[in-house]
Amino acid sequence: MVGFAAAPANAASTDPAETIRPAASLEGNFLAAYIAGSARDTAAATVFFREAIQEDPRNQELLERGFVAFLGNGSMNEAYRAAERLAARDPSNNLAQFALAVRDLKERHYGDARAKIAGGKRDRQLDLTATLLTAWAYAGSKDGKRALATVDRLKSERAFNQFREYHAALISDVVGNSAEAEKRFKAAYDGERNTLQVVDAYARFLAKRGRRDEALALYKTFDDALPRHPVVRAAMETLKSGKPLAPVVTSAQDGAAELLYGLGVVGNTQGDELTAIIYLRLGLDLNPDHGLALVTLGDVYERLKQYDRANEVFARVPKDSPVRPSAEITIGQNLEMLGRGAEAEGHLSRLMKERPQDVEVVIALGNVQRSRKQFAEAAETYSKAIELIGTPDRGHWILFFYRGTSYERAKQWSKGEADLKTAMELVPDTLPQGKAQVLNYLAYSWVDQNTNIDEAFKMLTRAVELAPRDGMIIDSLGWAYYRMGRYDEAVRELEKAVELKAGDPVINDHLGDAYWRVGRKLEAKFQWNHAKDSNPEHEDLVKILKKIDNGLDDSKPAVEGEKPVSPPT
């Protein structure tokens, strides 16, 4: 955690209908809380820590761990009460003091907030957070001069340049110093022109002063580099319609929430989920309707595979937020990840009726149908999306890839082949993994049909070069060797594939077949047994069991098998 002592990992999905009951003893609650924390289940950890703390209220370690769980779970009142007790026992506890300072800012007790921030321990990274939060507390007290002087303490840290200039600009705007605000916005923008928060805030600042063309130009530059971001598109439409654009920040509370959101983004980008969750929870306590913070928190939960928790957060995104449509789409995708496919399809179908021109909704519905193996329906849905986009650009390669694979799975190969070729033309060289996937699928399909063999082998070899650690793509090359009767080479490639993706039933099955063909029959049965125990598809399981009992028919040079490539994700 940036500037904070390490603590147990937190946040997990729990069934909302499930009642979590505390254990019957202190020891049981502590153990259950510890296990829940290790499993990143803050809902359960909160229940068990709450009970354990009641039974042993003077246990410092228990209180500290419980405090972190309460914060991560969004149980803010409990978190603040725990912080008060921790700060009373140890005034230098930086996380407790920091949380209490955020509460003071929320309640407009700006002097108290500054005092609490000053009471914690300091290190280089925490200094960024503490300094900027202190500056916002001065801004809340209408002391713009001291607020900017506080921000400028960070000038010696070049790594903090953009954060410093961005928040100096926001503070200057809030306290009414427009000239300083513009100077700082320009410095932040010149430092990095593809940071959404900076572009959006700077453009809104310019638009408020009647400089709408300059604001549009900022958005257009961003859109050219990172197309179709909903916040940018919505702002551009507002400007073009002549309507006003509200500032990103209008108060110290909004400013502090924006700071915490930015720090949460950094934590999420660096893979430090605990840091991200705590910053985002504190920021959302200041501004519960911060759409981007809610989406980022939902993204963190998705990364942790806590799809129920993610959906709870996405549902909180305000209905008028530009990111609300994408949040609603993600809810449907997460329902599919939770195994609630019919519900996911129904949710996305309703969205498609409400927003029939929304390409992203249509694509998401096609993805769910494809995941459910409704390949003909998925291809039809993707066709609707392709109609909506009109002339495709390079960013649409994935849509043709998905429709092509859906056609192939629906036994409509001529249509699938045409789409895969289109995807091959569109996919940019800057996406080596994507290019490898398209090469792999098209080339293996040709090998499976015993056509375009020379070109297919070149394509598969190129796919492996682009994605040398992708076990499924190496499996494709190995299985192609097998289907051509080149068994020694098949073994070589399939052994690499199984090493990279040891638990995949398809790869283990293929390696078993290759071992059998080169006379390594005991090893073949070992691989088939491993495939059997790795949760294969039912129809594959039937074939695997037959091979375990009878081996392969040595009178046949090869076997009919399923494609080694899994449905694309």
Steps between C-alpha positions, in 0.01 A plus 500: 500500500630842408628650822310261726617197694413164349175344609296193411361490148136577476178517303324204355169395358242350726150389415276784616240245605746312716503580872847504652483401864781565747679210665430397857840599641761775480749259351248380242412853396865602474587195291193547278580871457862422413396240242237734355759776474746268327222404258430870444146466633445823691129440549576189703812652658294796621251270676767294671726794593204690641416211729861432596563867586194503725640199685856636525478880461856570623669278241694748284576262214138390484382860486749593227402205283132567561545866410649411161219249435235760590660754265529252216141388547370855493372476859610856559338570838664191649829591331496850649417370848789254477725781373412715803602221736822429310597867487432539872740214576760597238476858364762418235281233334494657154210304349274569798589871500457517124153345513396737780633796299280396209202491736589848627517628143160351432361683806683823400723492809800610298733593784439166670570322171838673464592420858425130454697478178798660673479242781577195287834356402642626172690341218561600138187348351271589788629857473319539166168393650538693824627816332224521242229415753636775726488740205135417442430561868651849461285552190197406704599774748515747204874539548609465139847641559593240762329228299724568197809541718425157648463343158829651388688319775495209255704684235814306584325173409488488120300177507215695656501782244169428333316425824638820647412727208158343450393550859656847512281585200185360661573680827566829320170469316306420819645801687439732202854549367429442129836619369691259725255222417559537127877508545490182709255320271729571204801366690315182592374455145839563341650237729267224376227565245325162524393514865120505502455693826734779388350531153143501631560752779708732280243493219216572741700790643544647150138442403376680813696805380342494157795333325296211365707448186816454708314259727377299200853488363629347825231235492559430130873446556423253779233325291744457212750330732251301713176476304144479628545566871146570626602797717671670205225419251230629738692823563553559127130450429413744780734764360375456146141540618586830667422380850724587798755260645519490878846505667643170623558646848303773679596444866775374727303179548483443124871582470602254772276234342669565163840459669400170656353379172829577322698313764258209468563490126875485565456214747281309257743554212787372715302190601476611863131427551496570873641849452255569221198380697582707810568820307184455293282420801622813680453711188148369448417587858574862403324481162272194472402591141850507351427284196859429401593405857208257512601346167861468616392332824282262302797425274710411805238252616483353151876449503456315829223292335249638748227556247211540745686776682591661168136504394393656829743784430410540132133527593589809706627697200263798459252464214612829345871409504665446158643172631161364612432325165830311513439412865164349407664294226765375741229390744368267230845365420564435869173310533636266233826463695293407805340214304170684470498489121126522441480801731796660320339449162170642624672802653690580180198434278306758701784748461505438125130580477556819700811600301471335157777719353751420775761279333662407833173352631459291187858372519460412868184300425683316222784421741260349752328293232838378376604412854178298532586319172206657320724553200240560228320753722833666587592535133163662430549743789851591387357566151271763654803663660692499171202666328499771766870586466485550125853520360725306740832630625791314658335510839220278369719198421381320812138524385575320174711247691215424737246470219737287296561254783127490571426416135769230507351345815154519342633296203483796259864492399488711183360794698740435787803489269405833340468667841828357625675633190346842564616485862849414374502810280374728778693383805795738549856377541509691828274229649721189473277286721193588295680432174621168636143399589370575152794324332451201726128458443505545124809287443384213715163501330679455168715218637192330641348507151829398331512817292756782458744287699823684420350839575336365815827370641668834434214675677512268801876541526454877489225481765737315734769764438252773595371317807776259611347453846147422383448130564185479290670643191798266539248218541352598163839468333564168670160365408550613141820293491303209642223524242764494228657185646819676617477350848849569634458869424153488650639361825764772512246782467230342717746445785575873488128576501421276795784655698351846443139397566525185706138475612334531161313180409526557122879536501549198728272296277695601190834418662365159597406434138845608378675284759297199388600553138872504585471185711502664848175331600532510880563874481205533263264345754643722772419811291151374417432440868623850575267634230212299649558658841523856361128557438477443124183555296263203527542386139878519540481304825322214323782480243770526767353216704485285191867568429598419858333161464598413144776735385501621140445292189854463365364408159386863455767765450307771682180557693207727456514753779362825618678820415771581753404863521254596768224751422666844505447711808 
